[in-house]
Amino acid sequence: VPGDFDGDRVVDTTDIDLLTAALRAGSSNPMFDLDGDGDVDSDDLAIHIHDLVHTDQSYLDEISGTWMMTGTEFGDFNLDGAVSLLDLGILGDNYDMLGGWASGDANGDAAATLLDLGVLGDSYGFDRVASQIPEPATMSLFAIGGVAILRRKK
């Protein structure tokens, strides 16, 4: 499973913490080079968070063997697919303490600080499921198109 650095077949907070530790250490381990550009940097972390992390809405497609609806946004500390008050609570509970992603460390410096609050603020309101639901204007266009198709059939 891409991004699964601990080998448990799930890309979760442990894997995020392993990647951020590699970033802090200046690692050049190709296992962490997710974009294939020959280095381990913030671009690899962005790919990990946005495209590979499994959220509460993710599921394993048994036919294809691939994970569906993976990825989230920086600040989604509980990996529920949304950056919300729950994540702010996690950051607040662990503020000014050492810890990893699940403890409110959004920027990978191994501590929940004001910098992480800024990251959470930038992503606040993100919702993985809601972002995949068409907006009302799009739904209206679908409805109009559907009516036109029905009339054409008659």
N, CA, C and O atoms as a GROMACS GRO file, in nm:
protein
  616
    1VAL      N    1   0.086  -0.118   0.000
    1VAL     CA    2   0.000   0.000   0.000
    1VAL      C    3   0.091   0.124   0.000
    1VAL      O    4   0.169   0.142   0.093
    2PRO      N    5   0.081   0.208  -0.102
    2PRO     CA    6   0.166   0.328  -0.106
    2PRO      C    7   0.147   0.415   0.018
    2PRO      O    8   0.034   0.440   0.060
    3GLY      N    9   0.255   0.460   0.076
    3GLY     CA   10   0.250   0.545   0.194
    3GLY      C   11   0.239   0.470   0.325
    3GLY      O   12   0.240   0.532   0.432
    4ASP      N   13   0.230   0.338   0.319
    4ASP     CA   14   0.220   0.255   0.440
    4ASP      C   15   0.361   0.217   0.485
    4ASP      O   16   0.413   0.112   0.446
    5PHE      N   17   0.422   0.303   0.565
    5PHE     CA   18   0.562   0.284   0.602
    5PHE      C   19   0.582   0.182   0.713
    5PHE      O   20   0.693   0.131   0.730
    6ASP      N   21   0.477   0.150   0.790
    6ASP     CA   22   0.492   0.051   0.897
    6ASP      C   23   0.442  -0.088   0.857
    6ASP      O   24   0.448  -0.181   0.938
    7GLY      N   25   0.391  -0.103   0.734
    7GLY     CA   26   0.354  -0.234   0.682
    7GLY      C   27   0.226  -0.294   0.734
    7GLY      O   28   0.206  -0.415   0.723
    8ASP      N   29   0.136  -0.213   0.791
    8ASP     CA   30   0.011  -0.268   0.843
    8ASP      C   31  -0.105  -0.260   0.744
    8ASP      O   32  -0.219  -0.287   0.781
    9ARG      N   33  -0.078  -0.221   0.620
    9ARG     CA   34  -0.176  -0.209   0.512
    9ARG      C   35  -0.276  -0.098   0.531
    9ARG      O   36  -0.376  -0.093   0.459
   10VAL      N   37  -0.253  -0.008   0.625
   10VAL     CA   38  -0.337   0.109   0.646
   10VAL      C   39  -0.246   0.230   0.656
   10VAL      O   40  -0.146   0.228   0.728
   11VAL      N   41  -0.279   0.336   0.583
   11VAL     CA   42  -0.200   0.459   0.587
   11VAL      C   43  -0.267   0.552   0.688
   11VAL      O   44  -0.371   0.611   0.660
   12ASP      N   45  -0.204   0.563   0.805
   12ASP     CA   46  -0.267   0.635   0.916
   12ASP      C   47  -0.169   0.730   0.982
   12ASP      O   48  -0.065   0.763   0.926
   13THR      N   49  -0.204   0.774   1.103
   13THR     CA   50  -0.122   0.873   1.174
   13THR      C   51   0.019   0.822   1.202
   13THR      O   52   0.114   0.900   1.203
   14THR      N   53   0.035   0.693   1.224
   14THR     CA   54   0.168   0.637   1.246
   14THR      C   55   0.256   0.658   1.124
   14THR      O   56   0.374   0.692   1.136
   15ASP      N   57   0.199   0.638   1.006
   15ASP     CA   58   0.274   0.657   0.882
   15ASP      C   59   0.307   0.804   0.859
   15ASP      O   60   0.415   0.837   0.811
   16ILE      N   61   0.214   0.893   0.894
   16ILE     CA   62   0.242   1.037   0.884
   16ILE      C   63   0.360   1.071   0.974
   16ILE      O   64   0.451   1.144   0.933
   17ASP      N   65   0.358   1.019   1.097
   17ASP     CA   66   0.466   1.048   1.192
   17ASP      C   67   0.600   0.992   1.145
   17ASP      O   68   0.704   1.055   1.166
   18LEU      N   69   0.599   0.876   1.082
   18LEU     CA   70   0.723   0.820   1.029
   18LEU      C   71   0.779   0.908   0.916
   18LEU      O   72   0.900   0.929   0.908
   19LEU      N   73   0.692   0.958   0.831
   19LEU     CA   74   0.737   1.046   0.723
   19LEU      C   75   0.787   1.179   0.777
   19LEU      O   76   0.891   1.228   0.732
   20THR      N   77   0.717   1.238   0.872
   20THR     CA   78   0.763   1.367   0.926
   20THR      C   79   0.894   1.350   1.003
   20THR      O   80   0.978   1.440   1.002
   21ALA      N   81   0.912   1.236   1.070
   21ALA     CA   82   1.041   1.210   1.136
   21ALA      C   83   1.153   1.201   1.032
   21ALA      O   84   1.263   1.251   1.055
   22ALA      N   85   1.125   1.137   0.919
   22ALA     CA   86   1.224   1.129   0.812
   22ALA      C   87   1.256   1.268   0.757
   22ALA      O   88   1.371   1.297   0.725
   23LEU      N   89   1.155   1.352   0.746
   23LEU     CA   90   1.177   1.490   0.700
   23LEU      C   91   1.266   1.566   0.797
   23LEU      O   92   1.361   1.633   0.756
   24ARG      N   93   1.235   1.556   0.927
   24ARG     CA   94   1.315   1.627   1.028
   24ARG      C   95   1.459   1.578   1.029
   24ARG      O   96   1.551   1.656   1.054
   25ALA      N   97   1.479   1.449   1.001
   25ALA     CA   98   1.613   1.390   1.004
   25ALA      C   99   1.691   1.416   0.874
   25ALA      O  100   1.809   1.384   0.864
   26GLY      N  101   1.624   1.474   0.774
   26GLY     CA  102   1.690   1.496   0.646
   26GLY      C  103   1.715   1.367   0.569
   26GLY      O  104   1.812   1.356   0.495
   27SER      N  105   1.627   1.270   0.588
   27SER     CA  106   1.643   1.139   0.525
   27SER      C  107   1.640   1.149   0.372
   27SER      O  108   1.575   1.236   0.315
   28SER      N  109   1.712   1.060   0.310
   28SER     CA  110   1.706   1.046   0.164
   28SER      C  111   1.657   0.906   0.127
   28SER      O  112   1.674   0.862   0.014
   29ASN      N  113   1.597   0.838   0.222
   29ASN     CA  114   1.545   0.703   0.200
   29ASN      C  115   1.439   0.707   0.090
   29ASN      O  116   1.338   0.776   0.105
   30PRO      N  117   1.460   0.634  -0.019
   30PRO     CA  118   1.365   0.638  -0.130
   30PRO      C  119   1.225   0.590  -0.093
   30PRO      O  120   1.128   0.620  -0.163
   31MET      N  121   1.212   0.516   0.017
   31MET     CA  122   1.080   0.472   0.062
   31MET      C  123   0.990   0.593   0.089
   31MET      O  124   0.869   0.586   0.068
   32PHE      N  125   1.049   0.704   0.136
   32PHE     CA  126   0.971   0.823   0.171
   32PHE      C  127   0.959   0.922   0.055
   32PHE      O  128   0.889   1.022   0.068
   33ASP      N  129   1.024   0.895  -0.056
   33ASP     CA  130   1.021   0.984  -0.173
   33ASP      C  131   0.899   0.951  -0.257
   33ASP      O  132   0.908   0.878  -0.356
   34LEU      N  133   0.784   1.004  -0.218
   34LEU     CA  134   0.658   0.966  -0.281
   34LEU      C  135   0.637   1.029  -0.418
   34LEU      O  136   0.558   0.978  -0.497
   35ASP      N  137   0.706   1.140  -0.446
   35ASP     CA  138   0.689   1.201  -0.577
   35ASP      C  139   0.799   1.162  -0.675
   35ASP      O  140   0.799   1.206  -0.790
   36GLY      N  141   0.894   1.080  -0.629
   36GLY     CA  142   0.997   1.026  -0.717
   36GLY      C  143   1.096   1.128  -0.770
   36GLY      O  144   1.156   1.106  -0.875
   37ASP      N  145   1.115   1.239  -0.699
   37ASP     CA  146   1.208   1.341  -0.748
   37ASP      C  147   1.347   1.331  -0.687
   37ASP      O  148   1.432   1.418  -0.709
   38GLY      N  149   1.371   1.224  -0.610
   38GLY     CA  150   1.505   1.200  -0.557
   38GLY      C  151   1.533   1.260  -0.422
   38GLY      O  152   1.644   1.247  -0.370
   39ASP      N  153   1.433   1.326  -0.361
   39ASP     CA  154   1.454   1.379  -0.226
   39ASP      C  155   1.328   1.359  -0.143
   39ASP      O  156   1.220   1.330  -0.195
   40VAL      N  157   1.344   1.374  -0.012
   40VAL     CA  158   1.232   1.364   0.081
   40VAL      C  159   1.207   1.504   0.135
   40VAL      O  160   1.289   1.558   0.209
   41ASP      N  161   1.093   1.562   0.097
   41ASP     CA  162   1.064   1.700   0.136
   41ASP      C  163   0.914   1.721   0.159
   41ASP      O  164   0.837   1.625   0.162
   42SER      N  165   0.876   1.846   0.175
   42SER     CA  166   0.736   1.878   0.204
   42SER      C  167   0.642   1.837   0.091
   42SER      O  168   0.523   1.816   0.115
   43ASP      N  169   0.692   1.827  -0.030
   43ASP     CA  170   0.608   1.780  -0.141
   43ASP      C  171   0.564   1.636  -0.118
   43ASP      O  172   0.450   1.600  -0.150
   44ASP      N  173   0.652   1.555  -0.063
   44ASP     CA  174   0.618   1.416  -0.032
   44ASP      C  175   0.513   1.410   0.078
   44ASP      O  176   0.422   1.327   0.074
   45LEU      N  177   0.526   1.498   0.177
   45LEU     CA  178   0.426   1.502   0.284
   45LEU      C  179   0.291   1.544   0.230
   45LEU      O  180   0.188   1.488   0.269
   46ALA      N  181   0.288   1.640   0.140
   46ALA     CA  182   0.162   1.685   0.081
   46ALA      C  183   0.094   1.571   0.004
   46ALA      O  184  -0.027   1.553   0.014
   47ILE      N  185   0.172   1.496  -0.073
   47ILE     CA  186   0.116   1.382  -0.145
   47ILE      C  187   0.060   1.280  -0.046
   47ILE      O  188  -0.048   1.225  -0.066
   48HIS      N  189   0.135   1.255   0.061
   48HIS     CA  190   0.092   1.158   0.162
   48HIS      C  191  -0.042   1.198   0.223
   48HIS      O  192  -0.133   1.116   0.232
   49ILE      N  193  -0.053   1.325   0.265
   49ILE     CA  194  -0.176   1.373   0.329
   49ILE      C  195  -0.291   1.380   0.230
   49ILE      O  196  -0.400   1.330   0.258
   50HIS      N  197  -0.269   1.442   0.116
   50HIS     CA  198  -0.378   1.469   0.020
   50HIS      C  199  -0.424   1.347  -0.058
   50HIS      O  200  -0.540   1.339  -0.096
   51ASP      N  201  -0.334   1.251  -0.083
   51ASP     CA  202  -0.368   1.143  -0.174
   51ASP      C  203  -0.364   1.002  -0.115
   51ASP      O  204  -0.430   0.913  -0.167
   52LEU      N  205  -0.289   0.981  -0.009
   52LEU     CA  206  -0.265   0.844   0.035
   52LEU      C  207  -0.324   0.807   0.171
   52LEU      O  208  -0.357   0.691   0.194
   53VAL      N  209  -0.337   0.902   0.261
   53VAL     CA  210  -0.385   0.874   0.397
   53VAL      C  211  -0.528   0.821   0.391
   53VAL      O  212  -0.612   0.871   0.316
   54HIS      N  213  -0.555   0.719   0.470
   54HIS     CA  214  -0.689   0.660   0.479
   54HIS      C  215  -0.768   0.733   0.587
   54HIS      O  216  -0.720   0.749   0.699
   55THR      N  217  -0.889   0.776   0.553
   55THR     CA  218  -0.976   0.843   0.649
   55THR      C  219  -1.090   0.750   0.688
   55THR      O  220  -1.098   0.637   0.641
   56ASP      N  221  -1.178   0.799   0.774
   56ASP     CA  222  -1.294   0.720   0.813
   56ASP      C  223  -1.383   0.685   0.695
   56ASP      O  224  -1.458   0.587   0.700
   57GLN      N  225  -1.376   0.766   0.587
   57GLN     CA  226  -1.457   0.738   0.469
   57GLN      C  227  -1.387   0.646   0.369
   57GLN      O  228  -1.446   0.606   0.269
   58SER      N  229  -1.262   0.612   0.395
   58SER     CA  230  -1.187   0.524   0.305
   58SER      C  231  -1.232   0.380   0.322
   58SER      O  232  -1.273   0.338   0.431
   59TYR      N  233  -1.224   0.305   0.215
   59TYR     CA  234  -1.254   0.163   0.224
   59TYR      C  235  -1.173   0.088   0.120
   59TYR      O  236  -1.133   0.143   0.017
   60LEU      N  237  -1.149  -0.036   0.148
   60LEU     CA  238  -1.073  -0.122   0.057
   60LEU      C  239  -1.170  -0.186  -0.042
   60LEU      O  240  -1.259  -0.262  -0.003
   61ASP      N  241  -1.151  -0.156  -0.170
   61ASP     CA  242  -1.232  -0.216  -0.275
   61ASP      C  243  -1.182  -0.359  -0.293
   61ASP      O  244  -1.069  -0.380  -0.338
   62GLU      N  245  -1.265  -0.456  -0.260
   62GLU     CA  246  -1.223  -0.596  -0.262
   62GLU      C  247  -1.198  -0.648  -0.403
   62GLU      O  248  -1.121  -0.742  -0.422
   63ILE      N  249  -1.262  -0.588  -0.501
   63ILE     CA  250  -1.244  -0.633  -0.640
   63ILE      C  251  -1.110  -0.586  -0.694
   63ILE      O  252  -1.033  -0.666  -0.748
   64SER      N  253  -1.081  -0.456  -0.678
   64SER     CA  254  -0.956  -0.402  -0.732
   64SER      C  255  -0.840  -0.412  -0.634
   64SER      O  256  -0.724  -0.407  -0.673
   65GLY      N  257  -0.873  -0.427  -0.504
   65GLY     CA  258  -0.769  -0.433  -0.403
   65GLY      C  259  -0.707  -0.297  -0.372
   65GLY      O  260  -0.601  -0.290  -0.311
   66THR      N  261  -0.773  -0.189  -0.413
   66THR     CA  262  -0.722  -0.054  -0.388
   66THR      C  263  -0.811   0.019  -0.288
   66THR      O  264  -0.930  -0.011  -0.273
   67TRP      N  265  -0.750   0.116  -0.222
   67TRP     CA  266  -0.825   0.198  -0.126
   67TRP      C  267  -0.901   0.306  -0.201
   67TRP      O  268  -0.846   0.369  -0.291
   68MET      N  269  -1.025   0.327  -0.163
   68MET     CA  270  -1.110   0.428  -0.225
   68MET      C  271  -1.133   0.542  -0.126
   68MET      O  272  -1.139   0.520  -0.005
   69MET      N  273  -1.145   0.664  -0.178
   69MET     CA  274  -1.168   0.785  -0.100
   69MET      C  275  -1.054   0.809   0.000
   69MET      O  276  -1.079   0.839   0.116
   70THR      N  277  -0.932   0.796  -0.045
   70THR     CA  278  -0.818   0.822   0.041
   70THR      C  279  -0.782   0.969   0.034
   70THR      O  280  -0.822   1.040  -0.059
   71GLY      N  281  -0.707   1.013   0.131
   71GLY     CA  282  -0.659   1.149   0.135
   71GLY      C  283  -0.746   1.240   0.220
   71GLY      O  284  -0.866   1.218   0.235
   72THR      N  285  -0.682   1.341   0.273
   72THR     CA  286  -0.752   1.439   0.356
   72THR      C  287  -0.678   1.572   0.342
   72THR      O  288  -0.614   1.598   0.240
   73GLU      N  289  -0.686   1.655   0.442
   73GLU     CA  290  -0.623   1.786   0.439
   73GLU      C  291  -0.541   1.804   0.567
   73GLU      O  292  -0.568   1.740   0.669
   74PHE      N  293  -0.442   1.891   0.560
   74PHE     CA  294  -0.363   1.922   0.679
   74PHE      C  295  -0.456   1.978   0.787
   74PHE      O  296  -0.537   2.066   0.761
   75GLY      N  297  -0.442   1.925   0.907
   75GLY     CA  298  -0.526   1.966   1.020
   75GLY      C  299  -0.633   1.864   1.056
   75GLY      O  300  -0.698   1.879   1.159
   76ASP      N  301  -0.651   1.762   0.974
   76ASP     CA  302  -0.748   1.655   1.005
   76ASP      C  303  -0.679   1.553   1.094
   76ASP      O  304  -0.639   1.446   1.048
   77PHE      N  305  -0.665   1.587   1.222
   77PHE     CA  306  -0.586   1.506   1.315
   77PHE      C  307  -0.649   1.372   1.348
   77PHE      O  308  -0.576   1.277   1.377
   78ASN      N  309  -0.781   1.362   1.344
   78ASN     CA  310  -0.847   1.235   1.375
   78ASN      C  311  -0.878   1.154   1.249
   78ASN      O  312  -0.940   1.048   1.258
   79LEU      N  313  -0.836   1.203   1.134
   79LEU     CA  314  -0.853   1.135   1.005
   79LEU      C  315  -0.998   1.093   0.981
   79LEU      O  316  -1.024   0.982   0.936
   80ASP      N  317  -1.091   1.183   1.011
   80ASP     CA  318  -1.231   1.155   0.981
   80ASP      C  319  -1.273   1.213   0.847
   80ASP      O  320  -1.389   1.202   0.808
   81GLY      N  321  -1.179   1.275   0.775
   81GLY     CA  322  -1.209   1.331   0.644
   81GLY      C  323  -1.257   1.474   0.647
   81GLY      O  324  -1.301   1.527   0.545
   82ALA      N  325  -1.250   1.537   0.764
   82ALA     CA  326  -1.293   1.676   0.777
   82ALA      C  327  -1.201   1.749   0.875
   82ALA      O  328  -1.149   1.690   0.970
   83VAL      N  329  -1.183   1.877   0.851
   83VAL     CA  330  -1.109   1.962   0.945
   83VAL      C  331  -1.215   2.044   1.017
   83VAL      O  332  -1.274   2.136   0.960
   84SER      N  333  -1.236   2.010   1.144
   84SER     CA  334  -1.352   2.063   1.217
   84SER      C  335  -1.316   2.095   1.362
   84SER      O  336  -1.199   2.093   1.402
   85LEU      N  337  -1.420   2.125   1.439
   85LEU     CA  338  -1.402   2.151   1.582
   85LEU      C  339  -1.338   2.034   1.655
   85LEU      O  340  -1.267   2.054   1.754
   86LEU      N  341  -1.363   1.913   1.609
   86LEU     CA  342  -1.301   1.796   1.673
   86LEU      C  343  -1.149   1.805   1.663
   86LEU      O  344  -1.078   1.772   1.759
   87ASP      N  345  -1.099   1.849   1.548
   87ASP     CA  346  -0.955   1.862   1.530
   87ASP      C  347  -0.900   1.978   1.612
   87ASP      O  348  -0.790   1.969   1.667
   88LEU      N  349  -0.975   2.086   1.621
   88LEU     CA  350  -0.934   2.198   1.706
   88LEU      C  351  -0.925   2.153   1.851
   88LEU      O  352  -0.835   2.194   1.924
   89GLY      N  353  -1.019   2.069   1.894
   89GLY     CA  354  -1.016   2.015   2.030
   89GLY      C  355  -0.893   1.930   2.055
   89GLY      O  356  -0.833   1.936   2.162
   90ILE      N  357  -0.854   1.850   1.956
   90ILE     CA  358  -0.734   1.768   1.969
   90ILE      C  359  -0.611   1.857   1.985
   90ILE      O  360  -0.527   1.833   2.071
   91LEU      N  361  -0.603   1.960   1.902
   91LEU     CA  362  -0.491   2.053   1.912
   91LEU      C  363  -0.492   2.124   2.047
   91LEU      O  364  -0.388   2.138   2.111
   92GLY      N  365  -0.610   2.167   2.090
   92GLY     CA  366  -0.621   2.235   2.220
   92GLY      C  367  -0.581   2.147   2.337
   92GLY      O  368  -0.513   2.192   2.429
   93ASP      N  369  -0.621   2.021   2.333
   93ASP     CA  370  -0.588   1.927   2.441
   93ASP      C  371  -0.438   1.900   2.450
   93ASP      O  372  -0.387   1.868   2.558
   94ASN      N  373  -0.370   1.911   2.339
   94ASN     CA  374  -0.227   1.878   2.334
   94ASN      C  375  -0.137   1.998   2.312
   94ASN      O  376  -0.018   1.984   2.286
   95TYR      N  377  -0.196   2.118   2.323
   95TYR     CA  378  -0.122   2.240   2.293
   95TYR      C  379   0.005   2.252   2.377
   95TYR      O  380   0.004   2.229   2.498
   96ASP      N  381   0.112   2.289   2.311
   96ASP     CA  382   0.243   2.312   2.374
   96ASP      C  383   0.302   2.184   2.432
   96ASP      O  384   0.380   2.187   2.527
   97MET      N  385   0.264   2.070   2.372
   97MET     CA  386   0.318   1.941   2.414
   97MET      C  387   0.381   1.872   2.294
   97MET      O  388   0.346   1.900   2.180
   98LEU      N  389   0.473   1.782   2.321
   98LEU     CA  390   0.534   1.703   2.215
   98LEU      C  391   0.435   1.595   2.171
   98LEU      O  392   0.359   1.542   2.252
   99GLY      N  393   0.438   1.563   2.043
   99GLY     CA  394   0.351   1.458   1.991
   99GLY      C  395   0.350   1.459   1.841
   99GLY      O  396   0.417   1.540   1.777
  100GLY      N  397   0.273   1.368   1.785
  100GLY     CA  398   0.265   1.355   1.641
  100GLY      C  399   0.133   1.406   1.586
  100GLY      O  400   0.063   1.484   1.650
  101TRP      N  401   0.101   1.358   1.466
  101TRP     CA  402  -0.019   1.403   1.395
  101TRP      C  403  -0.145   1.388   1.481
  101TRP      O  404  -0.224   1.481   1.490
  102ALA      N  405  -0.164   1.273   1.543
  102ALA     CA  406  -0.285   1.247   1.622
  102ALA      C  407  -0.294   1.336   1.746
  102ALA      O  408  -0.397   1.341   1.812
  103SER      N  409  -0.184   1.406   1.777
  103SER     CA  410  -0.182   1.498   1.891
  103SER      C  411  -0.184   1.644   1.848
  103SER      O  412  -0.162   1.733   1.930
  104GLY      N  413  -0.211   1.670   1.721
  104GLY     CA  414  -0.225   1.808   1.675
  104GLY      C  415  -0.102   1.867   1.607
  104GLY      O  416  -0.094   1.988   1.591
  105ASP      N  417  -0.009   1.784   1.567
  105ASP     CA  418   0.112   1.833   1.498
  105ASP      C  419   0.090   1.831   1.348
  105ASP      O  420   0.115   1.730   1.282
  106ALA      N  421   0.043   1.942   1.292
  106ALA     CA  422   0.012   1.948   1.149
  106ALA      C  423   0.134   1.978   1.063
  106ALA      O  424   0.137   1.943   0.945
  107ASN      N  425   0.235   2.043   1.120
  107ASN     CA  426   0.350   2.082   1.038
  107ASN      C  427   0.470   1.989   1.050
  107ASN      O  428   0.572   2.011   0.986
  108GLY      N  429   0.458   1.886   1.133
  108GLY     CA  430   0.562   1.784   1.140
  108GLY      C  431   0.682   1.817   1.226
  108GLY      O  432   0.786   1.753   1.212
  109ASP      N  433   0.670   1.916   1.315
  109ASP     CA  434   0.783   1.950   1.401
  109ASP      C  435   0.779   1.878   1.535
  109ASP      O  436   0.858   1.908   1.624
  110ALA      N  437   0.688   1.782   1.551
  110ALA     CA  438   0.675   1.696   1.670
  110ALA      C  439   0.622   1.770   1.793
  110ALA      O  440   0.647   1.727   1.906
  111ALA      N  441   0.548   1.878   1.772
  111ALA     CA  442   0.487   1.950   1.883
  111ALA      C  443   0.361   2.021   1.833
  111ALA      O  444   0.355   2.066   1.719
  112ALA      N  445   0.261   2.031   1.920
  112ALA     CA  446   0.138   2.104   1.888
  112ALA      C  447   0.155   2.248   1.936
  112ALA      O  448   0.156   2.276   2.056
  113THR      N  449   0.168   2.340   1.840
  113THR     CA  450   0.198   2.480   1.872
  113THR      C  451   0.107   2.573   1.793
  113THR      O  452   0.016   2.530   1.722
  114LEU      N  453   0.133   2.702   1.807
  114LEU     CA  454   0.059   2.804   1.734
  114LEU      C  455   0.073   2.786   1.583
  114LEU      O  456  -0.020   2.818   1.508
  115LEU      N  457   0.187   2.737   1.537
  115LEU     CA  458   0.206   2.710   1.394
  115LEU      C  459   0.104   2.608   1.344
  115LEU      O  460   0.052   2.622   1.233
  116ASP      N  461   0.076   2.508   1.424
  116ASP     CA  462  -0.022   2.405   1.386
  116ASP      C  463  -0.163   2.462   1.385
  116ASP      O  464  -0.246   2.422   1.303
  117LEU      N  465  -0.190   2.555   1.475
  117LEU     CA  466  -0.320   2.622   1.474
  117LEU      C  467  -0.338   2.699   1.344
  117LEU      O  468  -0.447   2.702   1.288
  118GLY      N  469  -0.231   2.761   1.295
  118GLY     CA  470  -0.237   2.831   1.167
  118GLY      C  471  -0.267   2.737   1.052
  118GLY      O  472  -0.346   2.769   0.963
  119VAL      N  473  -0.203   2.621   1.054
  119VAL     CA  474  -0.226   2.520   0.949
  119VAL      C  475  -0.371   2.473   0.955
  119VAL      O  476  -0.438   2.463   0.852
  120LEU      N  477  -0.420   2.444   1.075
  120LEU     CA  478  -0.558   2.400   1.092
  120LEU      C  479  -0.653   2.509   1.043
  120LEU      O  480  -0.751   2.480   0.975
  121GLY      N  481  -0.623   2.635   1.077
  121GLY     CA  482  -0.708   2.746   1.034
  121GLY      C  483  -0.716   2.758   0.883
  121GLY      O  484  -0.822   2.788   0.828
  122ASP      N  485  -0.604   2.733   0.815
  122ASP     CA  486  -0.602   2.740   0.668
  122ASP      C  487  -0.692   2.635   0.604
  122ASP      O  488  -0.747   2.657   0.496
  123SER      N  489  -0.708   2.521   0.671
  123SER     CA  490  -0.787   2.410   0.614
  123SER      C  491  -0.923   2.396   0.680
  123SER      O  492  -1.002   2.310   0.640
  124TYR      N  493  -0.952   2.479   0.778
  124TYR     CA  494  -1.076   2.464   0.855
  124TYR      C  495  -1.198   2.467   0.762
  124TYR      O  496  -1.209   2.553   0.675
  125GLY      N  497  -1.287   2.372   0.783
  125GLY     CA  498  -1.408   2.362   0.702
  125GLY      C  499  -1.397   2.259   0.591
  125GLY      O  500  -1.498   2.224   0.528
  126PHE      N  501  -1.276   2.209   0.566
  126PHE     CA  502  -1.259   2.105   0.465
  126PHE      C  503  -1.340   1.983   0.505
  126PHE      O  504  -1.339   1.942   0.621
  127ASP      N  505  -1.410   1.925   0.409
  127ASP     CA  506  -1.486   1.802   0.433
  127ASP      C  507  -1.474   1.714   0.309
  127ASP      O  508  -1.526   1.749   0.203
  128ARG      N  509  -1.407   1.602   0.322
  128ARG     CA  510  -1.379   1.512   0.210
  128ARG      C  511  -1.506   1.467   0.141
  128ARG      O  512  -1.512   1.464   0.018
  129VAL      N  513  -1.608   1.432   0.218
  129VAL     CA  514  -1.732   1.383   0.160
  129VAL      C  515  -1.808   1.498   0.093
  129VAL      O  516  -1.855   1.483  -0.020
  130ALA      N  517  -1.820   1.609   0.161
  130ALA     CA  518  -1.893   1.723   0.105
  130ALA      C  519  -1.827   1.775  -0.022
  130ALA      O  520  -1.896   1.824  -0.112
  131SER      N  521  -1.695   1.764  -0.032
  131SER     CA  522  -1.626   1.814  -0.151
  131SER      C  523  -1.653   1.725  -0.272
  131SER      O  524  -1.624   1.765  -0.385
  132GLN      N  525  -1.707   1.606  -0.251
  132GLN     CA  526  -1.739   1.516  -0.361
  132GLN      C  527  -1.886   1.520  -0.400
  132GLN      O  528  -1.927   1.455  -0.496
  133ILE      N  529  -1.966   1.597  -0.325
  133ILE     CA  530  -2.107   1.611  -0.356
  133ILE      C  531  -2.123   1.736  -0.442
  133ILE      O  532  -2.076   1.842  -0.403
  134PRO      N  533  -2.189   1.725  -0.557
  134PRO     CA  534  -2.204   1.843  -0.642
  134PRO      C  535  -2.277   1.956  -0.571
  134PRO      O  536  -2.369   1.932  -0.492
  135GLU      N  537  -2.236   2.079  -0.600
  135GLU     CA  538  -2.302   2.194  -0.540
  135GLU      C  539  -2.443   2.206  -0.595
  135GLU      O  540  -2.473   2.148  -0.699
  136PRO      N  541  -2.533   2.282  -0.528
  136PRO     CA  542  -2.673   2.293  -0.572
  136PRO      C  543  -2.689   2.342  -0.715
  136PRO      O  544  -2.777   2.294  -0.786
  137ALA      N  545  -2.606   2.435  -0.759
  137ALA     CA  546  -2.618   2.485  -0.896
  137ALA      C  547  -2.593   2.372  -0.996
  137ALA      O  548  -2.662   2.362  -1.098
  138THR      N  549  -2.496   2.288  -0.968
  138THR     CA  550  -2.467   2.175  -1.056
  138THR      C  551  -2.584   2.078  -1.057
  138THR      O  552  -2.622   2.026  -1.162
  139MET      N  553  -2.641   2.053  -0.940
  139MET     CA  554  -2.756   1.963  -0.931
  139MET      C  555  -2.874   2.019  -1.010
  139MET      O  556  -2.948   1.943  -1.073
  140SER      N  557  -2.894   2.151  -1.008
  140SER     CA  558  -3.002   2.213  -1.084
  140SER      C  559  -2.982   2.191  -1.234
  140SER      O  560  -3.077   2.161  -1.305
  141LEU      N  561  -2.859   2.205  -1.280
  141LEU     CA  562  -2.830   2.180  -1.422
  141LEU      C  563  -2.858   2.034  -1.458
  141LEU      O  564  -2.911   2.007  -1.566
  142PHE      N  565  -2.824   1.942  -1.369
  142PHE     CA  566  -2.855   1.801  -1.394
  142PHE      C  567  -3.006   1.781  -1.405
  142PHE      O  568  -3.053   1.707  -1.491
  143ALA      N  569  -3.082   1.845  -1.318
  143ALA     CA  570  -3.227   1.832  -1.318
  143ALA      C  571  -3.286   1.887  -1.448
  143ALA      O  572  -3.373   1.824  -1.509
  144ILE      N  573  -3.240   2.003  -1.490
  144ILE     CA  574  -3.289   2.063  -1.614
  144ILE      C  575  -3.256   1.971  -1.733
  144ILE      O  576  -3.340   1.948  -1.820
  145GLY      N  577  -3.134   1.920  -1.733
  145GLY     CA  578  -3.094   1.828  -1.840
  145GLY      C  579  -3.178   1.702  -1.840
  145GLY      O  580  -3.213   1.650  -1.946
  146GLY      N  581  -3.211   1.652  -1.722
  146GLY     CA  582  -3.294   1.533  -1.711
  146GLY      C  583  -3.434   1.556  -1.764
  146GLY      O  584  -3.490   1.469  -1.831
  147VAL      N  585  -3.491   1.673  -1.735
  147VAL     CA  586  -3.624   1.707  -1.785
  147VAL      C  587  -3.619   1.716  -1.938
  147VAL      O  588  -3.710   1.667  -2.006
  148ALA      N  589  -3.515   1.778  -1.991
  148ALA     CA  590  -3.502   1.790  -2.136
  148ALA      C  591  -3.493   1.653  -2.202
  148ALA      O  592  -3.552   1.632  -2.308
  149ILE      N  593  -3.422   1.560  -2.141
  149ILE     CA  594  -3.409   1.425  -2.196
  149ILE      C  595  -3.544   1.354  -2.192
  149ILE      O  596  -3.579   1.284  -2.287
  150LEU      N  597  -3.619   1.370  -2.082
  150LEU     CA  598  -3.750   1.306  -2.072
  150LEU      C  599  -3.845   1.359  -2.177
  150LEU      O  600  -3.919   1.282  -2.238
  151ARG      N  601  -3.844   1.491  -2.200
  151ARG     CA  602  -3.932   1.550  -2.301
  151ARG      C  603  -3.895   1.501  -2.441
  151ARG      O  604  -3.982   1.478  -2.525
  152ARG      N  605  -3.769   1.486  -2.465
  152ARG     CA  606  -3.721   1.444  -2.597
  152ARG      C  607  -3.767   1.301  -2.627
  152ARG      O  608  -3.795   1.268  -2.742
  153LYS      N  609  -3.774   1.216  -2.524
  153LYS     CA  610  -3.816   1.077  -2.543
  153LYS      C  611  -3.962   1.069  -2.585
  153LYS      O  612  -4.000   0.978  -2.659
  154LYS      N  613  -4.044   1.162  -2.540
  154LYS     CA  614  -4.188   1.158  -2.571
  154LYS      C  615  -4.208   1.199  -2.712
  154LYS      O  616  -4.321   1.203  -2.760
   0.00000   0.00000   0.00000
